[in-house]
Amino acid sequence: MEQYATALLYAIPFFIILLILEIGYGHFVKDQKHKLLDSVSSISSGLTNVIKDSLGLGLIIFSYPYLRDTLALTEINATWAVWLVAFIAIDFAGYWNHRLSHHINVFWNQHVIHHSSEEFNLACALRQPISNLVGYFALLLLPAALLGVPAKVIAILAPIHLFAQFWYHTQHIGKLGWFEYLFVTPSQHRVHHAINPEYIDKNLGQILSVWDRWFGTFQEELEEVPPQYGVLKPAATWNPFLINFQHFWRLAVDAWRTRNAWDKIRIWFMPTGWRPADVKEKHPYTVISDVYNYEKYHTEATPWFKGYILLQMLVTLALLMFMFYNFSAISYQGLLLYGGFLFLAIFGYSSLMDRQRYAFYVEVARAAAGFIFIYLSGDWFGMNSYFAEAGLVLQFYFIITLGATVYFTFFEKETVSSNLAV
């Protein structure tokens, strides 16, 4: 976990720089692909994911080291070959994991967050899950385990493989010639994120595009079919916590409502979108039928509101970076408290983005938790050793954000509604 936190200390600034460059380029060419609330939601989703993963929250069925030590038939020496074999094994496993996530109801729940943005940009690449609480990916690495690929090699390559999938989430790069035949490109991944009937469940590769070509899931981006992004049952919220468990909740409700005992079980493992016949008839879902003519999710936001939300996200990001920087000095119990506080912060400001009144109560809980912790410990997880007045500054920040949340929840919202009525 500590190694992962250290890797993120370097990866996160790199991602932010690329995001800023994409936003700047879009502004320069007058073709902006970012909307502030959507991008904040995307980035915040990424923050929840790295908090969860760095804290090791979840249950792993089988670890790769266990599979390798138990099942290895041979051993590849630590040469260039082992790195190549490991990379191919990870990418092959990634393809099939991705395919499972698109085609099986219960697995779609852990992937829907990644597709939930109705925009397509580098920020949406950061929409990663917290609902993947049961880890099974090592089982898909069985070929690597049988070949005796060292666990250390997998541990090094896995995050690199993940981070390398960031760059192709953009609309500003066209087709790349011969590169398209070997590797996943922005053009191919635009197809993957599209909800057009021609594009659904296509281009599931992560780095190598050969798997899609071999297994029949490849689809070229067509000039006459511009990709439309999102999911057919729109998330209709900026809150990453809600998006993460929407599909699971729908499955649970359908399983409860159906009178067929077999349907209560099989709904979880049926193709994505399958519902029991009796429930489907009584409780139909609204899905997008015309991908070129539907209203994207939005909430009213004044420039001041957008600025405040951006500030909240940036402060949360700064606090997260401090947690990663000070990771080894904080006890695991302390890290859980810290992570819980950051979760609460993200839930609060993303609920405010949805213009939910309960955002105020979440902010009260967050501010109270912050005040109590600083009062009892006299510090903020060791921050005073770097900046003597850190605790005081944070308390002032809590007061400011609490006041701002009151204003944006109870006053500006009413003003915006009145203006809309006029």
N, C-alpha and C positions, 0 to 999 in steps of 0.2 A: 504493500500500500504506500509505503514511504517513497519507493522508487517511482511509482506512478504519479504521486504528488509532485515529485521533483521534475519529472518529464513535463508535467502540465505547466510548471513555472516558466518553461521555455516555449511550449507549444501555444499557450494562450496568447502571449504578446504577438507571436507570428500570425495567428489567426486574425487578431484585431487589426494588424497592419494591412493584411490582405483585404479585410472588410472595408477599411477606410479607403484603400486604393480603388476598390470596386465602386463604392459610393461616390468618390471623387470623380472617377471616370464617367460614371453615369450622369453626374451633374455637368461635366465638361462637354459631353456629346449630346446633352439634352435628351437623354434616354434613361431616366432613373428607374431602376428596378427594385428599389427599397421603399417601403412605407414604414414610418418610424415605429408605430405600435406593433406591427407584424414582426419587424426585425428585433425589437426588444423582447417580444414573446419567444422568438426563435433562440436568441442568445440566452435568455433566462432558462429555457428548456435545457440548453447545453450545460448551464451552471448546475441545475438540479442533477443532471446525469453524472457530472464529474464529482459532485459532493457524495452522491450515493456510492459510486465506484471506489473513490478514495477511502471511504469509511468501511468498505467491504460489506455493504448491506446486501444480503441475499443468501441463498442456499445453493451450493455447488454440488451437483449429483456425483460427478466423478471429476477429479482434477486431472490435468494432463500429466503431471509427474507420476501420479498413481498408475494411469493407463500405460505409460511408457515403461515404468519399472516392472509392471505385471505382464505386459503383452509383447514387449519387444522381441522380434525374431532375429534381429541383427543389430548392428550399430554402425552408424556412419561417422567416420572420423571428422573432427572439427576442421574441415577444409572449406573451400568455396562451394563445394558440392552440397554440403549440409545446409548452407544458407539458401541455395537455390531450391533444393527439395522442400525445405521448410516453407519458403515463400509460396511455392506452388500448392503445397498442402493447405496452407492457411487460406489462400484465395479460392481453392476448390471447395473447402469447407464453408467459406463465406458465401459462395454462390448457392449452395444447397440450403444453408441456413436462411438466406434471403428468400429463396423459393418457398421454403416452409412458411415463412412469415407472411407471404402473400396468399398462400393457398389453403391454410388451415385456420379456422376461426380463432382458436385460443392463442395461436402464435401471432396473428394479425394484431392483437391487442398491444404487443410490445413493439410493434413497428409503425402503427398508425400515426403516432406523434411525428415521425419523420416526414410523413406525407401531408400533414395537416395544414401546412401553410398554403395559402392560395396565391402566393408569389413564388418565384424561383430565383434564388440568389445565394451567395455564400453564407448568409445568415441561416438560411433554412437547412444547410448542412449540419448545423449545430443542434437541430431538433432531434435529440437522442433520448431514449426512454429511461424512466425509473421503474417501469412496470416489469422489467425483465428480472424478476426476483429469484427465479430458479435457473441456475446456470447449467446448460447442457452442451455448450459449444465444443467442449473437449471431446465429446463422443464423436463429433464429426471430424475430429483430427485423428481418427483411428489409423488411417494409412501412415501418418507421420509417426505415431506411436509404434506401429509394427516395424517400421524401418529404423527405430531407435533414435530418432531425431532428439537431441538433448533438450530438456525442458528450458534451459537457459536461452537457447536459440529461439524457441517459440516465444518466450517471455519478452525478448528484445524486439523481435519482428512484429508481434501482434499489434502493439500500439503504433508502430511505424506504418503498418498496413492500414490501420484505421485512419490515421492522420492524413495518409496519402489520398484518401477519398474526398478530401475537402475541396480541392481546387476545381473539380468539374461541375460544381453546383453554380453555374453562371449562365446568363443569356448573352454575354458579351463576346463569347468565343464561338466562331462558326465551326464548320467541319474541318478536319485536320488531315485529309488525304490518306496516305498509306497507314498512318498512325491508328486510324479507325479500325483496321483489320486485326490489330493485336490488343489494343488497350481500350478501356472505357474512357469516353471523351464527354465533354459538355453536351454535344449534340445527342449522343446516345442516352445520357442521363436525363436530359430534358424529356425525352420520350418516356423514360421510366417514371418520372414524376407526373406525367400527364394523365388526365382522366378521360381523354378522347377514347371512344370505343376501339379505335385502331391501335391504341398504345397501351391499354390496360395490361398490367402484369408482364410487361416486356422489359428486356435489357436488365437482367438481374445480377449481372457480373459486377464485381467490385473494383478490381484493377485490370484483370485480363478479360477481354471481350470474347475470347475463343469459346468459353463455356456456353454462352448464349448461342453462338453459331452452331456448336456441336449438339446442343440439347433442345434446339427449336424454339428458343425464347428471344431471338434477336429481331429487332424491328428498327429499320432506318427512319430517321426523322424525315418526314415528307413535307415538301415546300407548300403543298396545297392543304395540309392539315396542321395548322399552327397549334402547338401544345397549349392546353388549358390545365391549370394546376390545382391541386387540392385533393380532396376525397369526395366520393359520391354522396356520403352522408356528412355534410360539413360539420366541423367541430363547433363553430359558432361561439368561441370563447378564446381569450388570449391566455387563459390560465393553464400552464403546462401540467399541473397536477390533475386538473379535470380532464384534459385531453388524454392523459396517460391511461385513465381507467374508464373512459366513456364506453368503449367497445366491450370491455369486460362486464360492465354494469348492464349493458343491453343483453348480453348473453345470459347473465344471471337472471334477469327479469324474465326473459323468454323461457329459460329452463324452469322457472317457478310457475309461470302461467300455463305452460302446456300440460295437457292431461295425459299425454302419452309418456309412460315411464321410460321407454327406450329413447325417446326424443330428449328427455331431460339429461341423458348421459351423452348421446352422440352429438348434440349440438356443438359441444366444445371441439370436436375433432372433424366436423364436416367442413366442406369448402367454405371459404370466407364469404359471408353474406347469406349462407343458408339459414333458414328459420323453420321451426315446426309449422306445418300447414295450418293447424287450428289457430295458432297465435298470429301468424301472418295475415290471416283473414280478419281476425277481430281487432288487431292492433297493427295496421300497416305503417311502415316508415316512409317518410318523404325523402326521396333521393333525387339528385339532379338528373333530369331527363334531357335537357338541352345544354350542353357544356359551353355553348357560345352565348347563352342568354340566361344568366342567373345573377343574383345580387350577392356580391362578396361580403363577408362579414366585416363590419366596421362599427366603431363607436365614436361619438362626438368627442373631439379633442381640440381645445384651444392651444395656441402656441405655449402659453404658460403651463398648461397641463402636460403637454409633450415634454417640455423642459424639465418639469418635476419628475416625471416618470424616468426620463433619461438619467437624471441625477441619482435617483433611487437605484437604478440598475448599476451605474458606475460605482457607487459606494459599496453595494453588495459585492461587486466584482473585486474591488480593492480589498475588502475584508476577507474574501475567499483567497486571494493571492497571499495575504498575510498568513492565513491558516496553512497554506501549502508551504510557505517559506519557513514557518515555525513548527512544521508538522511533527518533527521528532521531539520537540521540547514540550509538547502538549500531551497529557495522558489520553488514553483511548476514551475514557469517560468524558474528558474535556472536549475531545474532538466530536463526540456524539452531541454534546451540548452546543458546541459551535455550529455543527452541521444543522442541528434542529433550528437554531436561531436563523441561519441563512435560509432554510426552507420556509420558515415563517415569514421572513422578509419578502421572498419571491412570491409566496402565495398572496401576501397582502397587496403588493403593488400591482400584481397581475389581475387581482380581483377588482382593484380600483380602475384599472384599464377597461374592465368590463362594465364599469359604473355600477358595481354591486355595493349596496349600503353596508353589507357586513365587512367590507374592507376596513371600515373604521374600527370595528371591534378587533380585527386581526392586528391592526396597527397599535391599538391600545395594549394588546397582549405582548406584542414584540417590544414596545417601549418599556413596559413594566418589567419584562424579563431582562432587558438590557440594564435598566436601573438597578434592579435587585442584584444582578451578578456583579456589577461594578461596585455596588455598596458592600457586598459581602467579601469580595476578593480584593478590592482596592485597585484593581487592574483589569485589563482586557486581554486575557490569555498571554500575558508577557509583553504586551505592546508598550507598556510604560518604560521598559528597558531601552527602547528605541526612541521613544518620544515621551518625555516626563508627564505631559498634560494630556496624554491620549484619552484617558478615562473621562476627563472633563469635556474634551472636544466631542466625544461620542455622546455624552449625556446631552450636550447642547444640540447635537444633530437629532437625537430622539425627540427633543422638544419641538424643533423646527418641523420635522416630518409629521409629528402628531398634529400640529396646528395646520399644516398644509393638507393633511388627509381630511380633517374636519371641514376645511374650506371646500375642497374639491368634491367631497361626498355630499355635503348638505347645502352648499350655497351655489357654487359654480354650476353644479348639475341642474339645479332648478332654473338658473339663468339660461343655460343652454336649451333646456326643454321649452322655456317660455319663448325664446327666440325662434325655435323651430315651429312652435304653434302659430306664431305671427306669420 
